[in-house]
Amino acid sequence: MLNNTVYKLKNDKALRVAYFGGSITEGAGSSNPEKTCYRAKMTKYLKDKFPDSDVTEINAAIGGTGTSLGMFRVNHDVLDYKPDLIFVEFATNDFGDSEGNVIPQTESIIRRIRSTLPCCDIVFLFSTALMVKEELDAGGKFESKLAQKKVCDHYGILTVDFGEYLLDYVYNKMGKVYEDYAPDTLHPGDNGYAVITDYIISIIGPLLDSEADTSLTPHSLQEKLDPISSDKGDIIYPAELNILSLDGFDVKNEKYDRFPSYLASEKGGSEFTFSFSGSGFGFYRAPGDAGADFILNIDGGNDILNLSWDREVRSFRRMANAVVTKTLEDTVHTVKLRVLGDGEFPTRIGGIFVC
């Protein structure tokens, strides 16, 4: 499962490893995310185990996001850096989403990786949280994890369930409560990250000890598990977008948070029109900074309301996606957006999702 990783480390003496996930992959809860979270500790492990190899880390984590955003940003945030190995961690942030959504979202990520970098190895990591344990204790299911596992099994991808291991370690081996290893009940502390990293290494380590193949072997791209999974989810940034008209909006060719460029408006009533090719689209934005709701019109049809705020934004700003539709005919479409209200409503749009 990691034959190409072994080849890169032992023959090419170089490995580019990407970490694609949410806040646990970012290192939330650790005292120093660049030293004590699982991402940093795994990179150090690889460097120490293969001291003659140049191991480069690609941090592609965004807290509070799951596969619904990951399927669109995998190209720019991960594949543009041409990794040789990708760790994917989204199960807990997908918690509460349905199997019907998680399967095509997960499959879209895998298919985009396999079609773009066929020799890249993939490992899916499954985290957890106290809310997940409470759901399981009540007889529920960790539906998002099961959905991701189903897709990984279909494509022959290695999975490591460090969340289940941490629960067993805390409650059965140590006789503690979860907060002892994850103080906020979601993000591990340094001791929690140490436990899960050791577990990941216990699975990964023996695979890296195998003999290297004589060459890189491309991974096959199986038939789709779900027919609605996309092979071309992407983000089009404003500087690259086919904008047909601007009224009250400006294209800012400068960095804003994680956006390399963005569309900005300061008032209600502002409009812009763009076209794209595909069967679906949405908006990449930071809702806490957006401040306004939209009215959308697709190809001259009925108006659609797109809300800016949700219950999470009241407590913190985070990057988010607002997928409008995935069910259009796969052709060229024209979309008109108008900001609601007639006062000062600053709006920032970092890109357009297309699939």
C-alpha positions as CSV (number, residue, x, y, z in Angstrom):
1,M,0.0,0.0,0.0
2,L,3.0,2.3,0.5
3,N,5.3,0.8,-2.0
4,N,5.8,4.0,-3.9
5,T,6.6,5.9,-0.7
6,V,9.3,3.3,0.1
7,Y,10.7,3.6,-3.4
8,K,10.9,7.4,-3.1
9,L,12.6,7.3,0.3
10,K,15.1,4.5,-0.5
11,N,15.8,5.2,-4.1
12,D,15.1,8.8,-4.8
13,K,16.1,9.9,-1.3
14,A,13.3,12.4,-1.3
15,L,9.6,12.4,-0.2
16,R,7.0,15.1,-0.3
17,V,4.3,14.3,2.3
18,A,1.0,16.2,2.5
19,Y,-1.4,16.4,5.5
20,F,-4.9,17.1,4.3
21,G,-7.5,17.6,7.0
22,G,-9.1,19.7,9.6
23,S,-8.1,21.3,12.9
24,I,-6.6,18.1,14.3
25,T,-4.3,18.0,11.4
26,E,-3.6,21.7,11.9
27,G,-2.6,20.8,15.5
28,A,-5.3,22.5,17.5
29,G,-5.0,21.7,21.2
30,S,-1.3,21.1,21.0
31,S,1.2,23.4,22.8
32,N,3.2,23.9,19.6
33,P,1.5,22.7,16.4
34,E,4.9,22.6,14.6
35,K,6.4,20.2,17.2
36,T,3.8,18.3,19.2
37,C,0.8,17.5,17.0
38,Y,0.6,14.3,15.0
39,R,1.5,16.0,11.7
40,A,4.7,17.5,13.1
41,K,5.6,14.3,14.9
42,M,5.0,12.1,11.8
43,T,7.2,14.4,9.7
44,K,10.0,14.2,12.3
45,Y,9.6,10.4,12.5
46,L,10.1,10.1,8.7
47,K,13.1,12.4,8.8
48,D,14.7,10.5,11.7
49,K,13.9,7.1,10.1
50,F,15.4,8.1,6.7
51,P,18.1,10.7,7.6
52,D,19.6,10.5,4.1
53,S,16.3,11.5,2.5
54,D,14.9,14.9,2.0
55,V,11.5,14.9,3.6
56,T,9.3,17.9,2.8
57,E,6.0,18.6,4.7
58,I,3.0,20.1,3.0
59,N,0.5,21.4,5.6
60,A,-2.9,21.5,3.8
61,A,-5.1,21.5,6.9
62,I,-8.0,24.0,7.5
63,G,-9.9,23.7,10.8
64,G,-13.6,23.2,10.8
65,T,-13.7,21.8,7.3
66,G,-14.5,18.3,5.9
67,T,-14.7,16.5,2.6
68,S,-17.4,18.8,1.3
69,L,-14.8,21.5,1.0
70,G,-11.8,19.1,0.6
71,M,-13.2,17.8,-2.7
72,F,-12.8,21.3,-4.2
73,R,-9.6,22.4,-2.7
74,V,-7.5,19.2,-3.1
75,N,-6.2,20.4,-6.4
76,H,-4.8,23.8,-5.4
77,D,-4.0,23.1,-1.8
78,V,-2.5,19.6,-2.2
79,L,-1.9,18.4,-5.8
80,D,-0.2,21.6,-7.0
81,Y,2.7,20.7,-4.6
82,K,3.1,17.3,-6.2
83,P,3.2,15.2,-3.0
84,D,4.3,11.5,-3.0
85,L,2.3,10.6,0.1
86,I,-1.0,12.2,1.4
87,F,-2.5,11.7,4.8
88,V,-6.2,12.6,4.7
89,E,-8.1,13.3,8.0
90,F,-11.8,14.5,7.7
91,A,-13.9,11.9,9.5
92,T,-14.8,13.9,12.6
93,N,-15.5,17.1,10.7
94,D,-17.8,15.1,8.5
95,F,-19.6,13.8,11.6
96,G,-23.3,14.4,11.2
97,D,-23.2,14.4,7.4
98,S,-24.9,11.6,5.6
99,E,-23.4,8.6,3.8
100,G,-25.1,9.9,0.6
101,N,-22.9,13.0,0.8
102,V,-19.7,11.7,2.4
103,I,-19.2,8.9,-0.1
104,P,-19.1,11.0,-3.3
105,Q,-17.2,13.8,-1.5
106,T,-14.5,11.3,-0.4
107,E,-14.5,9.5,-3.7
108,S,-14.1,12.8,-5.5
109,I,-10.9,13.5,-3.4
110,I,-9.5,10.1,-4.1
111,R,-10.2,10.2,-7.8
112,R,-8.7,13.6,-8.2
113,I,-5.5,12.4,-6.5
114,R,-5.3,9.2,-8.5
115,S,-6.0,10.8,-11.9
116,T,-3.5,13.7,-11.3
117,L,-0.7,11.9,-9.4
118,P,-1.3,8.1,-10.0
119,C,1.9,7.1,-8.2
120,C,1.0,9.1,-5.0
121,D,0.2,6.9,-2.0
122,I,-2.8,7.8,0.2
123,V,-3.5,7.0,3.9
124,F,-6.8,7.9,5.4
125,L,-6.8,8.7,9.2
126,F,-9.9,8.5,11.3
127,S,-10.0,10.7,14.4
128,T,-12.8,11.0,17.0
129,A,-14.2,13.2,19.7
130,L,-16.2,12.8,22.9
131,M,-19.4,13.6,21.0
132,V,-18.7,10.7,18.7
133,K,-18.3,8.3,21.7
134,E,-21.6,9.6,23.1
135,E,-23.4,8.9,19.8
136,L,-22.0,5.4,19.7
137,D,-22.8,4.8,23.4
138,A,-26.4,5.8,22.6
139,G,-26.5,3.1,19.8
140,G,-25.7,5.4,16.9
141,K,-23.1,5.1,14.2
142,F,-20.0,7.0,13.2
143,E,-21.6,7.3,9.7
144,S,-19.0,9.5,8.2
145,K,-16.1,7.3,9.2
146,L,-18.0,4.2,7.9
147,A,-18.7,6.0,4.6
148,Q,-15.0,7.0,4.1
149,K,-13.9,3.5,5.0
150,K,-16.2,2.1,2.4
151,V,-14.6,4.3,-0.3
152,C,-11.1,3.5,0.9
153,D,-11.8,-0.3,0.7
154,H,-13.1,0.1,-2.8
155,Y,-9.8,1.8,-3.9
156,G,-7.5,-0.3,-1.8
157,I,-6.4,2.6,0.4
158,L,-4.8,2.1,3.8
159,T,-6.8,3.4,6.8
160,V,-5.6,4.0,10.3
161,D,-8.3,4.5,13.0
162,F,-6.4,6.4,15.6
163,G,-9.6,7.8,17.1
164,E,-10.9,4.4,18.1
165,Y,-7.4,3.5,19.4
166,L,-7.3,6.6,21.6
167,L,-10.7,5.9,23.1
168,D,-9.6,2.4,24.0
169,Y,-6.3,3.7,25.4
170,V,-7.9,6.3,27.5
171,Y,-10.8,4.3,29.0
172,N,-9.5,0.7,29.0
173,K,-5.7,0.9,29.3
174,M,-5.3,4.0,31.4
175,G,-8.7,4.2,33.2
176,K,-8.9,7.9,32.6
177,V,-11.5,10.2,31.1
178,Y,-11.3,11.6,27.6
179,E,-10.6,15.2,28.8
180,D,-7.3,13.9,30.2
181,Y,-6.1,13.5,26.6
182,A,-8.3,15.9,24.8
183,P,-9.1,18.8,27.2
184,D,-11.8,20.4,25.0
185,T,-13.2,16.9,24.2
186,L,-12.4,17.3,20.5
187,H,-8.7,18.3,20.0
188,P,-6.0,16.1,21.6
189,G,-3.5,17.7,24.0
190,D,0.2,17.0,23.6
191,N,-0.2,13.6,25.4
192,G,-3.1,12.7,23.2
193,Y,-1.2,13.6,20.0
194,A,1.7,11.4,21.3
195,V,-0.6,8.4,21.7
196,I,-2.1,8.7,18.3
197,T,1.2,9.3,16.6
198,D,2.7,6.2,18.2
199,Y,-0.3,4.3,16.9
200,I,0.0,5.6,13.4
201,I,3.7,4.7,13.4
202,S,2.9,1.2,14.6
203,I,0.9,0.7,11.4
204,I,3.0,2.7,9.0
205,G,6.5,1.7,10.3
206,P,6.5,-2.0,9.3
207,L,5.3,-1.0,5.8
208,L,8.2,1.4,5.4
209,D,10.7,-1.4,6.4
210,S,9.9,-3.4,3.3
211,E,12.2,-3.7,0.4
212,A,11.8,-1.0,-2.3
213,D,10.4,-2.0,-5.6
214,T,12.5,-1.5,-8.7
215,S,10.3,1.4,-10.0
216,L,7.2,3.5,-9.1
217,T,3.9,1.7,-9.8
218,P,0.8,3.8,-10.8
219,H,-2.3,3.1,-8.7
220,S,-5.3,2.0,-10.8
221,L,-8.4,4.1,-11.0
222,Q,-11.4,1.8,-10.4
223,E,-14.9,2.4,-11.6
224,K,-16.8,4.9,-9.5
225,L,-18.5,3.6,-6.3
226,D,-21.0,6.4,-6.6
227,P,-22.0,7.7,-10.1
228,I,-22.3,11.3,-8.8
229,S,-18.7,11.5,-7.6
230,S,-16.8,14.2,-9.5
231,D,-13.4,13.8,-11.3
232,K,-12.9,17.5,-11.6
233,G,-13.8,19.4,-8.4
234,D,-11.8,22.6,-8.3
235,I,-11.7,26.2,-7.1
236,I,-11.5,29.0,-9.6
237,Y,-10.0,32.1,-8.0
238,P,-11.3,35.5,-9.0
239,A,-8.1,36.4,-11.0
240,E,-8.9,33.3,-13.2
241,L,-12.7,33.5,-13.2
242,N,-14.6,34.3,-16.4
243,I,-16.3,37.5,-15.0
244,L,-18.9,38.9,-17.3
245,S,-19.8,42.1,-15.4
246,L,-19.0,43.9,-12.1
247,D,-21.3,46.4,-10.4
248,G,-20.1,47.4,-6.9
249,F,-17.6,44.5,-6.7
250,D,-13.8,44.7,-7.3
251,V,-11.3,42.0,-8.0
252,K,-8.5,42.3,-5.5
253,N,-5.3,40.7,-6.8
254,E,-3.8,40.4,-3.3
255,K,-3.7,37.8,-0.6
256,Y,-6.6,37.6,1.9
257,D,-6.3,34.9,4.5
258,R,-6.0,31.7,2.5
259,F,-7.2,33.4,-0.7
260,P,-4.6,34.4,-3.3
261,S,-7.1,36.9,-4.7
262,Y,-10.7,37.8,-3.9
263,L,-13.9,39.6,-4.9
264,A,-14.8,42.5,-2.6
265,S,-17.9,44.6,-2.1
266,E,-18.7,47.1,0.7
267,K,-22.4,47.5,0.2
268,G,-25.8,45.9,-0.4
269,G,-27.1,45.8,-3.9
270,S,-23.7,45.0,-5.4
271,E,-23.7,42.5,-8.3
272,F,-21.4,40.4,-10.4
273,T,-22.0,37.9,-13.2
274,F,-19.7,35.0,-14.2
275,S,-19.8,31.9,-16.3
276,F,-18.3,28.5,-15.7
277,S,-18.3,25.0,-17.3
278,G,-19.6,22.1,-15.2
279,S,-22.5,20.5,-13.4
280,G,-22.2,22.3,-10.1
281,F,-20.8,25.4,-8.3
282,G,-20.5,27.2,-5.0
283,F,-18.6,29.9,-3.1
284,Y,-15.4,29.8,-1.2
285,R,-15.6,32.3,1.6
286,A,-15.0,33.2,5.2
287,P,-18.5,33.6,6.5
288,G,-17.6,35.7,9.5
289,D,-16.1,38.3,7.2
290,A,-18.8,38.0,4.5
291,G,-21.6,39.9,6.4
292,A,-24.3,39.6,3.7
293,D,-26.7,37.1,2.1
294,F,-26.9,36.6,-1.7
295,I,-29.5,36.3,-4.3
296,L,-28.4,34.0,-7.1
297,N,-29.8,33.4,-10.5
298,I,-28.6,30.6,-12.7
299,D,-29.2,30.8,-16.5
300,G,-32.1,33.1,-16.0
301,G,-34.1,30.7,-13.8
302,N,-35.6,31.3,-10.4
303,D,-33.8,33.3,-7.8
304,I,-32.0,31.3,-5.1
305,L,-31.2,32.6,-1.5
306,N,-27.6,31.8,-0.3
307,L,-27.1,32.5,3.4
308,S,-23.9,33.9,4.8
309,W,-24.1,33.2,8.5
310,D,-24.6,30.0,10.5
311,R,-24.5,29.1,14.2
312,E,-20.7,28.3,14.1
313,V,-19.8,31.8,12.8
314,R,-21.1,33.4,15.9
315,S,-18.2,32.0,17.9
316,F,-15.3,32.0,15.3
317,R,-14.5,32.7,11.7
318,R,-13.5,29.8,9.6
319,M,-13.1,29.0,5.9
320,A,-16.2,27.4,4.5
321,N,-17.9,26.3,1.4
322,A,-21.4,27.1,0.3
323,V,-22.2,24.6,-2.5
324,V,-25.3,25.9,-4.4
325,T,-25.9,22.9,-6.7
326,K,-24.3,19.8,-8.1
327,T,-27.2,18.8,-10.4
328,L,-26.9,21.1,-13.4
329,E,-26.3,19.8,-17.0
330,D,-22.6,19.5,-17.6
331,T,-22.2,22.5,-19.9
332,V,-21.5,26.3,-19.7
333,H,-23.7,28.2,-17.2
334,T,-24.1,31.9,-16.4
335,V,-24.6,33.0,-12.7
336,K,-25.7,36.4,-11.4
337,L,-25.1,37.2,-7.8
338,R,-26.6,40.2,-5.9
339,V,-25.8,41.1,-2.3
340,L,-29.0,41.7,-0.3
341,G,-29.7,44.9,1.7
342,D,-29.1,48.5,0.9
343,G,-26.6,49.5,3.6
344,E,-22.9,48.7,4.3
345,F,-22.4,45.0,4.0
346,P,-18.7,44.1,3.4
347,T,-18.5,40.9,1.3
348,R,-15.4,38.8,0.5
349,I,-15.5,35.9,-1.9
350,G,-12.3,34.0,-2.3
351,G,-13.3,31.7,-5.2
352,I,-15.9,29.8,-7.0
353,F,-16.2,26.0,-6.6
354,V,-16.9,24.1,-9.8
355,C,-17.4,20.4,-10.5
